[in-house]
Amino acid sequence: QQSGRKYNLFLKRRLRIDKRHQSKDSIFFRDGVRRIDFVLSYVDDLNKEWEKKLERRKEFESNLQKAGLELETEDKKESEDGKIFFVKIHAPWEVLITYAEVLNIKVPIRENDIPPMVENPLDCVLYPFRLPEKVMHPEPDYFTAPFSKDKQELYLINDESTFFSPSMRNRIVNYILTRCPYGTEEGKKKFGIKRLLNNGTYTAAYPLHDCQYWKKASDPNCDSERYTLYMEWARFLRFYKEQPLDLIRKYYGEKIGIYFAWLGFYTEMLFLAAVVGLICFLYGLFTMDENMSSKEICDPAIGGEIIMCPLCDRDCEYWRLNTTCESSQYSHLFDNVATLFFAIFMGIWVTLFLEFWKRRQARLKYEWDLVDFEEEQQQLQLRPEYEAKCTQKKRNPVTQEMEPYLPLTSQAVRFCISGATVLFWVSLIIASMIAVIVYRLAVYAAFASLMENTQTLQPISGLLTPQLATSVTASCLNFVIIMILNFFYERIAIWITDMEIPRTHMEYENRLTMKMFLFQFVNYYSSCFYVAFFKGKFVGYPGAYTYMFNRWRNEECDPAGCLIELTTQLTIVMAGKQIWGNIQEAIVPWICNWWGRRKARNNPENLYSRWEQDHDLQTFGALGLFYEYLEMVIQFGFITLFVASFPLAPLLALMNNILEIRVDSWKLTTQYRRPVAAKAHSIGVWQEILNGMAILSVVTNAFIVAFTSDMIPRLVYYYAYSENEDSPMSGYINNSLSVFLISDFPERNEPNENPENFVICRYRDYRYPPEHERKYLHTMQFWHILAAKLAFIIIMEHVVFIVKFFVAWMIPDVPADVKAKIKREKYLTQKILHEYELEKLKERLCQGDKRATEKEFIATEGRMELSRAM
């Protein structure tokens, strides 16, 4: 008897080890047949709410089973840490076909007979960038129709277990989970997995990855699509390869697929902008030695003899113009004729990008069966938070059912609080920007006095001028402030959006998008707007300087212009944001996962099941894609709004995006749980934001060329004021500097020392000299230049806008071949459906069904003829 007990104990242990071994990387129930479509996890903690949570779980799981789902629970003893229960969910065929009809899921009815596009003659050149056909197109192309339970024989159902893809299955199960009730509390009916996650009844809810990312699944029934995505897409060494968009869509769903399609297309289009920007930069580099302005500044006989007025009050000294020789040479890299060309080019490039994206999007809508797609009921349904907080009800005019609503007075109060909060935070950004400006003004005098040598009047370094030192340190400080404010505002934006209680999921996402974008726009771009349009514009002149808060003297631009400082600001903020963003996206999730899995590494691999492996990964939340779009749209602003000051910005963005695609794909494939598949037919509200930024970019670049660069003053001098026909630009520097009599300095501005007893000093402006009757007033040349700047802005804006609208009109949003395919598919789908109905009617007639009258048969045949004719 004792030996019998030992034998039974041995069998139980063996069975447990075998079961664990079987389920190590399995995505099936213990029977090895039923697929796991979703997993719920919970911890059975014995706190004061333990009984309430247990009751909710029992009710919820009971209702899931009533809905037709099949459950299998893994006891906490089977888990790696001995604490977590896992509930595995399987949707049988009957449930899948029921909800496929509810969700209007399109399924194959016939293989596509439309001939493929004519081969591109460049295909042989592009071959190294291509992926294998099986990876690019994992499924044949089919004509599809919405699923109907009554017409199952119409669809190409070869195998019920694989007819619906895993992403479709987890979508259907998630649809049920979000609507399944779990009881009544406080007189209200409670439902939905989201609430159960929020109140701690369950700790996680997620669909499973189909295998480990670094090796294929041992089960031959598993497609190992995660492994394929990792090997062909998510590794950085594949950066030069195209993206397997169809496989991404099949595995993750259309919403994530369309994001990567947009990001890939944006990166492709950046290549053209980066090449043109690099050419413009190289033009500035190669013509640096020919720049007459920097030649005159560097010439000891010209720039060395021009004594400039002090850059700050009292502590700063007089300095020679040739001390800015190197910075004037480098400013020519970005402030040259090519700047104007590149500004106009980018205005047109933005239009081409947006118009061609519409075409690419239309093609994807056709290929991914989204042509007749309307936002899912899941996205249009009332948010659980809305239903919980809105106690009053009214009749819905569409469904004629009573549903909760938020009274107008409550909405108005919430919107006022929300608007006031947003306004406060935007004001806080502006206040922080003013603080940075005060920093610039306060430390400028310190830098100027430190970097001046009283003996030779030469800076410590020829390149590091006081202006540049101030600009670099202020840009770094501004970047740190931006990141700190950004960290806090993200949480504030979510809080005030929750407070508004948006009605639907789409409404929630759109409101949050606009709040976050408005804040990020002001946060990231305010410093660039200051340098581009305000710095050096309201300085005054020696003896009558303008002061901020009547204390700090306003900054002056470098004698070579403010454009080089705008370039510095843009480079630091843009590059810093991209580097910090990649660290946040890649390194932080990796460290979190490494820390979470440290215990599991000590256990045998066969005891660490697929659902436990996925449980230890990070959650890709509902706002996961939101932050990805936001990051790219902010970058889009950098390369469009201020691109005239930095032609290399598209090149930096291109290099970042090549890395971004692989970082995003790597973290999604290896560091995050599999997201629930969701549909989307476009990039949503981001399209309108991009359109708005495209229009604004034309205005900002026109103002940068006119007011920030020195191009217009040089052109006015060249055509109207030059006196040297052989070298029209010679004498420009002397012409652009006005004369000030040192004896006219008030005591507040006069330097403490004047060791060489200078009589006059020069400053950057167009004013009459001290001996003129209109002493220190603006000359006619100043007004000529101002008129030329305004005329340039009007002409450039009108030219670029006309070209933009003409290009947009010329390029149709939907390609002609896609229109033809859509019509062909609709025609064939109607024909197949009508033929099917006709066959069914014939069968009924043959079987003697009295309801199938001859008139009904004639009517059906007539409808088919009418369809053919149309």
Secondary structure, DSSP 4 states (H G I P E B T S, - for coil): -HHHHHHHHHHHHHHHHHHHHHHSS--B-TTSSSB--EEEEEE---STTHHHHHHHHHHHHHHHHHTT-EEEEEPGGGSSSS-EEEEEEE--HHHHHHHHHHTT-EEEEEE--SPPPPPPTTHHHHGGGPPPHHHH--S--EEEEE--GGGGGGS--S-HHHHS-HHHHHHHHHHHHTT-EEEEETTEEEE-HHHHHHTTS-SEEEPPPSS-TTS--S-TT---HHHHHIIIIISGGGTTSPP-HHHHHHHH-HHHHHHHHHHHHHHHHHHHHHHHHHHHHHHHHHTGGG-HHHHHHH-TTTTTTPEEPPSSSSS---EEGGGGHHHHHHHTTTSSHHHHHHHHHHHHHHHHHHHHHHHHHHHHHHHTT-TT----HHHHSBPHHHHHH---EEE-TTT--EEE---HHHHHHHHHHHHHHHHHHHHHHHHHHHHHHHHHHHHHHHHHHHHB-TTT--BSSSS--HHHHHHHHHHHHHHHHHHHHHHHHHHHHHHHHHHH--SBHHHHHHHHHHHHHHHHHHHHHHHHHHHHHTTTTS-EETTEE-EETTTEEPPPPBTTBSHHHHHHHHHHHHHHHHHHHHIIIIIHHHHHHHHHTTTGGGS-GGGS-HHHHHHTSBP--TTHHHHHHHHHHHHHHHHHHSGGG-TTHHHHHHHHHHHHHHHHHHIIIIIBPPPPP---SS-THHHHHHHHHHHHHHHHHHHIIIIISSHHHHHHIIIII---SSSTTTTHHHHHEEEEEGGG--TTTS-S--TT---EEEEES-B--TTSTTTTSBPHHHHHHHHHHHHHHHHHHHHHHHHHHHHHHHS-SS-HHHHHHHHHHHHHHHHHHHHHHHHHHHHHHHTT-TTS-HHHHHHHHHHHHHHHH-
